[in-house]
């Protein structure tokens, strides 16, 4: 029969910026644990934390704030994504999955169905 094949994905970065424009990371232990588990169990890993960290630091606070929902006071939610952010980060995951699991490539879309 066909069995499931696990794929581990690290959490996306929280977009909390320091004065110098770099990201203040707080979930490092969790991310490192997922990386270690993937290596130990020899399962594919999508390091969304590293991908989203690089993108957030390159794109900057204004861009990532636009990908995030706002609370009722207009404050940016630095953890979650709005619809636009979900599409952007979803593409990051898909782009990272293609080379990791080539057999999935035909089933992965670059744009969501509308």
Order of alpha helices (4+ residues) and beta strands (2+ residues): beta-alpha-beta-alpha-alpha-alpha
